[in-house]
C-alpha cells in the first residue's frame, strides 16, 4: 500500500493520526466489502506507523516532515510489512521506536 501524507498544514505525526481517525470513521460508514477491506488495510498501515516510528527523530532530521511543506511524502509497506517513508521520491532512513 502506498499512501500520500500531506505535510502542508501538519507535521507527519499529526497527519498520520488525522488520516487514521478519518479511516476509522469511514469504515463504520462503508457499504461494500471492498471498501471496508481497503479501509482495513489503510487503518492497519497507519496504526503500525503510529506505534513504530520515532516521530521526534523524523521531524528533527527532515524539515519536510515538520509541516508547512509542499513535499511529496509517501508512506508505504513492503511485502514483509516493513514501513518506508519517501520524500519527493527518495526513501529516508526511519528509526523505529520498537
Short mmCIF file of the C-alpha atoms (twelve columns), coordinates in Angstrom:
data_MODEL
# 
_entry.id   MODEL 
# 
loop_
_atom_site.group_PDB 
_atom_site.id 
_atom_site.type_symbol 
_atom_site.label_atom_id 
_atom_site.label_alt_id 
_atom_site.label_comp_id 
_atom_site.label_asym_id 
_atom_site.label_seq_id 
_atom_site.Cartn_x 
_atom_site.Cartn_y 
_atom_site.Cartn_z 
_atom_site.pdbx_PDB_model_num 
ATOM 1  C CA . UNK A 1  0.000   0.000  0.000  1 
ATOM 2  C CA . UNK A 2  1.173   3.492  -0.850 1 
ATOM 3  C CA . UNK A 3  -0.351  6.488  0.931  1 
ATOM 4  C CA . UNK A 4  0.224   10.203 0.444  1 
ATOM 5  C CA . UNK A 5  0.879   12.010 3.715  1 
ATOM 6  C CA . UNK A 6  0.316   15.743 3.376  1 
ATOM 7  C CA . UNK A 7  2.680   17.835 5.460  1 
ATOM 8  C CA . UNK A 8  1.343   21.126 4.128  1 
ATOM 9  C CA . UNK A 9  -0.593  22.022 7.292  1 
ATOM 10 C CA . UNK A 10 0.596   19.499 9.886  1 
ATOM 11 C CA . UNK A 11 3.657   17.511 10.832 1 
ATOM 12 C CA . UNK A 12 3.840   13.876 9.783  1 
ATOM 13 C CA . UNK A 13 2.676   12.577 13.160 1 
ATOM 14 C CA . UNK A 14 -0.432  14.762 13.276 1 
ATOM 15 C CA . UNK A 15 -1.334  13.966 9.674  1 
ATOM 16 C CA . UNK A 16 -0.968  10.209 10.195 1 
ATOM 17 C CA . UNK A 17 -3.224  10.446 13.271 1 
ATOM 18 C CA . UNK A 18 -5.777  12.521 11.352 1 
ATOM 19 C CA . UNK A 19 -5.828  10.049 8.461  1 
ATOM 20 C CA . UNK A 20 -6.187  7.170  10.922 1 
ATOM 21 C CA . UNK A 21 -9.180  8.827  12.609 1 
ATOM 22 C CA . UNK A 22 -10.807 9.586  9.229  1 
ATOM 23 C CA . UNK A 23 -10.316 5.984  8.099  1 
ATOM 24 C CA . UNK A 24 -11.887 4.628  11.308 1 
ATOM 25 C CA . UNK A 25 -14.876 6.923  10.841 1 
ATOM 26 C CA . UNK A 26 -15.225 5.992  7.165  1 
ATOM 27 C CA . UNK A 27 -15.011 2.287  7.993  1 
ATOM 28 C CA . UNK A 28 -18.196 2.401  10.051 1 
ATOM 29 C CA . UNK A 29 -19.977 4.239  7.224  1 
ATOM 30 C CA . UNK A 30 -18.671 1.989  4.444  1 
ATOM 31 C CA . UNK A 31 -21.177 -0.034 2.489  1 
ATOM 32 C CA . UNK A 32 -19.305 -2.602 0.439  1 
ATOM 33 C CA . UNK A 33 -16.844 -5.291 1.452  1 
ATOM 34 C CA . UNK A 34 -14.201 -3.992 -0.986 1 
ATOM 35 C CA . UNK A 35 -14.384 -0.527 0.556  1 
ATOM 36 C CA . UNK A 36 -14.138 -1.991 4.066  1 
ATOM 37 C CA . UNK A 37 -11.138 -4.147 3.101  1 
ATOM 38 C CA . UNK A 38 -9.342  -1.115 1.645  1 
ATOM 39 C CA . UNK A 39 -10.059 0.870  4.802  1 
ATOM 40 C CA . UNK A 40 -8.885  -2.039 6.999  1 
ATOM 41 C CA . UNK A 41 -5.551  -2.063 5.143  1 
ATOM 42 C CA . UNK A 42 -5.260  1.707  5.481  1 
ATOM 43 C CA . UNK A 43 -6.082  1.587  9.213  1 
ATOM 44 C CA . UNK A 44 -3.559  -1.198 9.799  1 
ATOM 45 C CA . UNK A 45 -0.783  0.686  7.967  1 
ATOM 46 C CA . UNK A 46 -1.439  3.943  9.825  1 
ATOM 47 C CA . UNK A 47 -1.706  2.195  13.192 1 
ATOM 48 C CA . UNK A 48 1.581   0.387  12.568 1 
ATOM 49 C CA . UNK A 49 3.225   3.719  11.712 1 
ATOM 50 C CA . UNK A 50 1.900   5.365  14.898 1 
ATOM 51 C CA . UNK A 51 3.255   2.517  17.011 1 
ATOM 52 C CA . UNK A 52 6.689   2.179  15.445 1 
ATOM 53 C CA . UNK A 53 8.019   5.499  14.136 1 
ATOM 54 C CA . UNK A 54 10.074  7.843  16.277 1 
ATOM 55 C CA . UNK A 55 8.344   10.998 15.068 1 
ATOM 56 C CA . UNK A 56 10.561  13.369 17.042 1 
ATOM 57 C CA . UNK A 57 13.634  11.943 15.325 1 
ATOM 58 C CA . UNK A 58 11.975  12.073 11.891 1 
ATOM 59 C CA . UNK A 59 10.979  15.730 12.339 1 
ATOM 60 C CA . UNK A 60 14.437  16.639 13.636 1 
ATOM 61 C CA . UNK A 61 16.206  15.034 10.682 1 
ATOM 62 C CA . UNK A 62 13.795  16.049 7.880  1 
ATOM 63 C CA . UNK A 63 12.377  19.576 7.712  1 
ATOM 64 C CA . UNK A 64 9.738   18.457 5.187  1 
ATOM 65 C CA . UNK A 65 8.136   16.294 7.891  1 
ATOM 66 C CA . UNK A 66 7.661   19.213 10.319 1 
ATOM 67 C CA . UNK A 67 4.741   20.738 8.449  1 
ATOM 68 C CA . UNK A 68 4.368   23.772 6.172  1 
ATOM 69 C CA . UNK A 69 5.884   21.757 3.306  1 
ATOM 70 C CA . UNK A 70 4.771   21.010 -0.248 1 
ATOM 71 C CA . UNK A 71 6.981   17.898 -0.428 1 
ATOM 72 C CA . UNK A 72 5.522   14.673 -1.806 1 
ATOM 73 C CA . UNK A 73 5.619   12.476 1.320  1 
ATOM 74 C CA . UNK A 74 4.570   8.831  0.963  1 
ATOM 75 C CA . UNK A 75 4.089   6.055  3.492  1 
ATOM 76 C CA . UNK A 76 4.449   2.545  2.101  1 
ATOM 77 C CA . UNK A 77 4.711   -1.008 3.348  1 
ATOM 78 C CA . UNK A 78 6.610   -3.729 1.531  1 
ATOM 79 C CA . UNK A 79 5.586   -7.400 1.264  1 
ATOM 80 C CA . UNK A 80 7.145   -8.192 4.640  1 
ATOM 81 C CA . UNK A 81 5.225   -5.371 6.352  1 
ATOM 82 C CA . UNK A 82 8.269   -3.113 6.772  1 
ATOM 83 C CA . UNK A 83 7.278   0.569  6.652  1 
ATOM 84 C CA . UNK A 84 9.051   3.106  4.456  1 
ATOM 85 C CA . UNK A 85 8.783   6.858  4.030  1 
ATOM 86 C CA . UNK A 86 9.753   8.670  0.855  1 
ATOM 87 C CA . UNK A 87 10.146  12.404 0.425  1 
ATOM 88 C CA . UNK A 88 9.939   13.573 -3.194 1 
ATOM 89 C CA . UNK A 89 10.645  10.019 -4.362 1 
ATOM 90 C CA . UNK A 90 13.686  9.435  -2.155 1 
ATOM 91 C CA . UNK A 91 13.434  6.897  0.646  1 
ATOM 92 C CA . UNK A 92 14.610  8.139  4.014  1 
ATOM 93 C CA . UNK A 93 16.011  6.155  6.898  1 
ATOM 94 C CA . UNK A 94 13.394  5.627  9.576  1 
ATOM 95 C CA . UNK A 95 14.216  4.941  13.176 1 
ATOM 96 C CA . UNK A 96 11.618  2.684  14.735 1 
ATOM 97 C CA . UNK A 97 10.854  3.139  18.397 1 
ATOM 98 C CA . UNK A 98 10.062  -0.575 18.817 1 
# 
